[in-house]
């Protein structure tokens, strides 16, 4: 029985989950920053339409956050698969 191979496979799964979370959250973080920046700019230019800008910003942030949640699900699935290696 090759025990070392199991440990290497589990280590690779942990590294893959970490990379999936790391790379999967860079895009949403940058996107949320850009959405917030543009919303603040528009609130400064057009303060009378603040409620519409705020509503649109919150909706856009929710849609952007789903990408990070998908990355979390993929990382969790990788870790769940690594448990079956024992």
VEXMAR-428083 format. One line per field, with one value per residue: residue number from 1; residue in three letters; x, y, z of N, C-alpha, C, O, CB in turn. Coordinates in steps of 0.001 Angstrom, whole numbers, plus 500000, padded with zeros to 6 digits. Glycine has a CB too. Example, Ala and Ser with C-alpha at 12.3 -4.5 7.8 and 13.67 -1.06 7.14 Angstrom:
// VEXMAR-428083
i = (1_2)
aa = (Ala_Ser)
n_x = (513190_512850)
n_y = (494310_497750)
n_z = (507800_507080)
ca_x = (512300_513670)
ca_y = (495500_498940)
ca_z = (507800_507140)
c_x = (513200_512900)
c_y = (496700_500030)
c_z = (507800_507870)
o_x = (514236_513409)
o_y = (496681_501138)
o_z = (508465_508039)
cb_x = (511308_514084)
cb_y = (495527_499402)
cb_z = (509046_505725)
***
This chain:
// VEXMAR-428083
i = (1_2_3_4_5_6_7_8_9_10_11_12_13_14_15_16_17_18_19_20_21_22_23_24_25_26_27_28_29_30_31_32_33_34_35_36_37_38_39_40_41_42_43_44_45_46_47_48_49_50_51_52_53_54_55_56_57_58_59_60_61_62_63_64_65_66_67_68_69_70_71_72_73_74_75_76_77_78_79_80_81_82_83_84_85_86)
aa = (Unk_Unk_Unk_Unk_Unk_Unk_Unk_Unk_Unk_Unk_Unk_Unk_Unk_Unk_Unk_Unk_Unk_Unk_Unk_Unk_Unk_Unk_Unk_Unk_Unk_Unk_Unk_Unk_Unk_Unk_Unk_Unk_Unk_Unk_Unk_Unk_Unk_Unk_Unk_Unk_Unk_Unk_Unk_Unk_Unk_Unk_Unk_Unk_Unk_Unk_Unk_Unk_Unk_Unk_Unk_Unk_Unk_Unk_Unk_Unk_Unk_Unk_Unk_Unk_Unk_Unk_Unk_Unk_Unk_Unk_Unk_Unk_Unk_Unk_Unk_Unk_Unk_Unk_Unk_Unk_Unk_Unk_Unk_Unk_Unk_Unk)
n_x = (500844_500662_501296_502491_501796_499114_499273_500611_498698_496611_497877_498246_495572_494839_496475_495463_492863_493442_494626_492461_490678_492226_492800_490223_489026_490271_489377_486580_487095_488498_486523_484429_485635_485902_483207_482261_483870_483004_480340_480556_481703_479596_477621_478679_478546_475832_473857_471121_470060_470655_469440_468742_471256_472485_470871_471301_474047_474213_472854_474589_476910_476046_475741_478385_479571_478750_480555_482782_481619_481141_483796_484441_482725_483823_486380_485635_484480_486720_488180_486384_486442_489046_488869_487942_490096_491260)
n_y = (498820_502130_504662_507158_508281_508898_510960_512871_513359_514414_516727_518059_518512_520291_522453_523043_523844_526147_527740_527968_529460_531755_532797_532930_534966_537321_538704_539353_541044_543215_544051_544815_546954_548748_549172_550380_552682_554034_554425_556173_558352_559079_559675_561990_563667_563631_564140_564100_561790_559732_557501_555777_555235_553988_551702_550370_549937_548183_545978_545304_544673_542403_540614_540464_539276_536661_535275_534947_533306_531033_530262_529584_527382_525596_525218_524030_521691_520448_519944_518249_516057_515245_514048_511535_510040_508503)
n_z = (500000_499054_500891_500874_498400_498768_500626_499111_497147_498702_499651_497245_496612_498648_498018_495478_496147_497608_495621_493874_495421_495845_493225_492306_493691_493112_490804_491436_493644_492529_490732_492470_493735_491586_490910_493263_493224_490897_491576_493739_492428_490696_492561_493616_491384_490635_492941_493405_492334_494058_495350_493258_492160_494324_494653_492204_492457_494661_493644_491526_492985_494327_492181_491324_493508_493369_491782_493426_495318_493791_493395_496011_496352_494483_495577_498001_497003_495888_498228_499472_497764_498246_500705_500252_499596_501514)
ca_x = (500000_501481_500744_503057_501019_497880_499621_500904_497429_495897_498585_497914_494190_494823_497081_494519_491769_493955_494792_491122_490134_493040_492566_488791_488550_490953_488474_485478_487577_488746_485231_483700_486291_485548_481791_482164_484494_482127_479132_480908_481862_478281_476918_479206_478079_474367_473374_469667_469701_471417_468771_468858_472650_472744_470175_472015_475343_474014_472526_475810_477811_475521_476072_479831_479941_478453_481759_483584_480920_481431_485168_484366_482111_484788_487407_485022_484324_488053_488508_485494_486972_490291_488546_487669_491358_491737)
ca_y = (500000_503322_505712_508443_508810_509487_512242_513806_513714_515324_518004_518701_518976_521486_523541_523390_524601_527473_528487_528265_530585_532948_533347_533143_536162_538534_539404_540010_542133_544367_544508_545527_548246_549627_549542_551351_553929_554718_554846_557376_559448_559502_560317_563344_564448_563688_563737_563948_560426_558866_556230_554906_554799_553050_550446_549718_549496_547011_544867_544918_544029_541057_539779_540249_538398_535265_534649_534522_532183_529870_529840_528903_526074_524737_524853_523071_520422_519834_519415_517121_514923_514768_513214_510159_509378_507677)
ca_z = (500000_498886_501748_500480_497286_499293_501236_498024_496505_499601_499645_495966_496695_499493_497243_494412_496750_497946_494371_493364_496193_495617_491888_492111_494389_492635_489880_492135_494495_491659_490209_493511_493917_490469_491026_494343_492794_489944_492285_494504_491460_490224_493667_493709_490234_490589_494272_493423_491950_494952_495653_492083_492049_495421_494349_491116_492961_495512_492749_490811_493934_494552_491024_491300_494620_493045_491232_494577_495941_492952_493707_497303_496137_493796_496557_498915_496295_495797_499553_499738_497005_498850_501870_499823_499253_502633)
c_x = (500888_500863_501253_502275_499726_498171_499952_499620_496628_496555_498289_496489_494092_495411_496142_493352_492220_494130_493434_490503_490909_492770_491093_488245_489255_490017_487306_485929_487853_487438_484431_484318_485933_484097_481606_482744_483566_480827_479411_481096_480508_477448_477402_478698_476572_473785_471857_469225_470445_470758_468849_470274_472958_472101_470898_473359_475198_473672_473768_476787_477346_475846_477566_480237_479658_479671_482649_482930_481127_482843_485205_483763_483077_485882_486863_484842_485657_488435_487639_485972_488245_490032_488320_488945_491832_491372)
c_y = (501240_504480_507079_509082_509465_510853_513290_514271_514660_516694_518772_519231_520240_522687_523989_524201_526014_528337_528866_529441_531868_533595_533664_534365_537439_539351_540078_541166_543386_544930_545278_546893_549233_550079_550579_552697_554713_555192_556110_558574_559978_560122_561745_564231_564679_563274_563523_562538_559398_557525_555263_554372_553755_551689_549667_549177_548230_545783_544375_544210_542611_540112_539493_539236_536930_534546_534154_533333_530917_529354_529104_527514_525108_524297_523838_521709_519692_519224_518208_515875_514376_513915_511760_509411_508428_506231)
c_z = (500000_499664_501333_499336_497736_499899_500168_497341_497388_499648_498358_495977_497548_498747_496127_494961_497108_496699_493789_494108_495926_494279_491648_492818_493954_491742_490572_493035_493669_491106_491238_493786_492823_490539_492130_493956_491866_490613_493094_493582_491012_491332_493864_492582_490267_491945_494333_493040_492812_495210_494471_491926_493111_495140_493253_491587_493797_494668_492011_491747_494250_493409_490950_492367_494306_492462_492369_495286_495122_493210_495041_497159_495449_494755_497562_498278_496159_497139_499900_498988_497619_500083_501478_499450_500344_502434)
o_x = (501765_500003_500521_502110_499292_497404_499606_499481_496027_495866_498104_496222_493345_494894_496034_492897_491467_493818_493273_489879_490320_492537_490762_487108_488877_489889_487052_485214_487483_487267_483817_483609_485690_483790_480874_482192_483374_480284_478582_480693_480299_476642_476620_478446_476093_473272_471368_468118_470814_471446_469006_470472_473615_472719_471083_473774_475991_474145_473978_477429_478171_476186_477969_481142_480262_479807_483209_483626_481274_483064_485920_484242_483134_486275_487560_485029_485721_488957_488101_485913_488509_490897_488493_488877_492730_491692)
o_y = (501380_505194_508065_510302_510463_511797_514462_515445_515610_517714_519989_520291_521159_523800_525185_525145_526971_529527_529969_530311_532941_534802_534563_534763_538529_540562_541259_542159_544491_546146_546294_547867_550410_551237_551551_553739_555916_556237_557019_559688_561190_561014_562618_565417_565772_562163_562834_562130_558325_556507_554058_553201_552753_550649_548455_548094_547300_544681_543169_543241_541714_538950_538399_538431_536045_533334_533061_532454_529835_528143_528112_526566_523930_523130_522892_520684_518470_518110_517264_514767_513176_513130_510859_508256_507621_505392)
o_z = (500852_499145_501430_499308_497161_499707_500317_497001_496887_499681_498382_495412_497210_498842_495855_494315_496930_496717_493266_493501_495796_494200_490876_492567_494383_491919_490332_493169_494067_491022_490911_494039_493091_490257_491950_494309_492040_490252_493126_493918_490954_491066_494239_492793_489968_492077_495228_493390_492333_495282_494667_491600_492831_495363_493360_491176_493648_494946_491883_491341_494423_493632_490557_492151_494912_492629_492286_495796_495690_493242_495185_497782_495802_494752_497929_498934_496296_497187_500540_499521_497531_500472_502298_499028_500104_503276)
cb_x = (499040_501628_501092_504510_500712_497232_500809_501843_496604_495829_500104_498097_493288_495607_498438_493999_491242_495286_495597_490219_490158_494493_493060_488047_488721_492251_487948_484735_488848_489680_484420_483666_487785_485803_480919_482861_485827_481801_478619_482186_482673_477541_477104_480716_478459_473815_473770_469031_470009_471638_467302_468445_473614_472215_468725_472215_476001_472901_471447_476480_477908_474026_475609_480580_479192_477287_482536_483771_479415_481261_486122_483546_480836_485400_487918_483690_483714_489115_488339_484044_487232_491179_487307_486711_492429_491166)
cb_y = (500000_503683_505448_508271_507715_508559_512069_513156_512452_514735_517782_517715_517875_521235_523098_522121_523880_527352_527660_527034_530265_532603_532373_531954_535985_538165_538443_538996_541705_543974_543333_544702_548067_548923_548292_550832_553643_553786_553716_557139_558979_558328_559516_563316_563747_562772_564783_564952_560192_559558_556478_555659_555998_553622_550727_550688_550604_547277_545292_546155_544853_541110_540452_541579_538809_535192_535644_535693_532488_530222_531059_529728_526221_525463_526108_523586_520658_520878_520505_517468_515328_515944_513755_510160_510414_508172)
cb_z = (501220_497388_503210_500078_496308_500346_502194_496996_496197_501006_499801_494803_497272_500798_496654_493722_498001_498690_493348_493481_497691_495716_490830_492570_495867_491862_488859_492960_495248_490504_489722_494791_493965_489148_491311_495570_492091_488765_493208_495322_490239_489626_494954_493699_488940_489457_495291_492484_490458_496248_496029_490818_492182_496755_493925_489957_493787_496544_491741_490183_495220_494754_489733_491512_495882_492060_490326_495565_496087_491466_493741_498292_495305_492587_497294_499392_494915_495356_500617_499333_495570_499217_502579_498638_498984_503954)
***
